[in-house]
Structures are given as structure tokens and as C-alpha cells.
Amino acid sequence: VGCDRSKNLVDICGEKHFQAFVCDALSVPIRSGSCDACISIAVIHHFSTAERRLATIRELARLLRPGGTALIYVWAMEQEYKNQKSKYLKEKNGGKNKDKEMNTGTAQRPLGDQGPDNSSQDSAWSDQLLKDLKDECCGAKPVADFRLPVHTNRTSFHSQDLLVPWHLKGGTKKKEESVDTVLVPGGSKESQELSPVFHRYYHVFCEGELEAVCRSLDCVRVQKSYYDQGNWCVILEKL
């Protein structure tokens, strides 16, 4: 059984005859202790405060029966680890085929919510206040003017809290929507269209951070903590 905050994604699951429903990760309408196993892939890094990230893991643990296990993946600050670049960085010059990823999200890379390619550097800044800039780890620098930087896709991270551009391909924009637009390169002038750009919030995790959050809960035990292609991962057991 799957769940997602996006009704459109849940509808796709229904079309493929999978069981899925719409809900929020902070409040899952499933009876406590009723799941043998749970997974949370590329979700928790979208919550903007430490309190919400902890509450999401606590909610995940609530669903598990005693002895049940959970697998969590979040995006890592360290996209180069032990002298190895992640797939995300390696795909920087991936060519035209990478454009196909823009509408599929994590479908082609199930364990790494790696975002779409960005054809040009976006140096814009959001006006959203940075509420959760915690310890300066992994070489992350605090944002002096309390604004969130917009990440340049396929590059290393310089801040733990940031916005990642999402270039919507082939989408229709309602007149009342207010979004940034970019000129899609390639093709004749007639075929070039303005494509909306959405900025998605991320908190990228430093080494040991996800494990420390999990260990702060007395209802679970960390079975394993590891790095996988630009993600920090934890396997939990419900006590």
C-alpha cells in the first residue's frame, strides 16, 4: 500500500492497479502497529524544520508492529563521498536524454530524488525566511540575508537548506498561476515554448544527521546506517 501527498501521482498508481491513497507523511491514516515494514524514499528532506522531520520519522515508527522495520532515504549534503562522485554529479553532462527525467521525478532513479537537469545557472533567491539553519556541518555556509539559495542542478551543495529548480516539461500553466518561466533551448523559434519553473524546498542531510534524529526516538533501534549514491540511508527496527 502506497501513499503520497500528490493526488496526480496517486492517480497514476491507480491506473497501474496499485493500491495508493493521498495523505500527509505527518499524519498517515493507518492503524498503529499494523505494518510489517515501511519505506520513506526522498520524502523527509522536503520538510523545512527539524521538528517536522523528527515528527515524520516518529509517525513512520508508529505504523510499525514491534519487530517491524523501516527504510529511510534522504538526499545527502555529500554528493562526493570517499573520493567518489554521486550519480547526480556524474549526470551533469548527461546529454539530451536527461531531459526525459524532468517529468518522471524519481521513477528512473527510485532511491535518489535527484531532481531534473537545469540548462542554465539559476542565481535567483527566494524571500522565504530560513527558519531551520542549524549546525554548520559538511562545510555548509549560513545564508547571511536569511534567504534560501536556489541550487544549480548537477552541482555540489553549499547550503543545507535550499530550493531546487524543477523545469516542468509539456505542462499547461493556468492564467492565474504565477511562476517563473524559461526559454527551452533547441528547435526552431516556433517550437520553443516558455516552460514554468517550480522551486522545491530541500534540507540536505550531513553525515550522521539522519541517524542522530532516529536515535533520539526511544521506540526504534537503528539497525544500519549507510551512504548510497548521494543519499543517507537508515534501517530502523520498532522496539
PyMOL commands that set and color helices and strands:
alter all, ss='L'
color gray80, all
select helices_A, chain A and resi 7-15+44-46+50-63+87-93+96-103+209-215
alter helices_A, ss='H'
color red, helices_A
select strands_A, chain A and resi 2-4+20-22+35-41+64-75+80-81+84-85+125-129+147-149+161-167+180-183+194-203+220-228+231-238
alter strands_A, ss='S'
color yellow, strands_A
deselect
rebuild
show_as cartoon
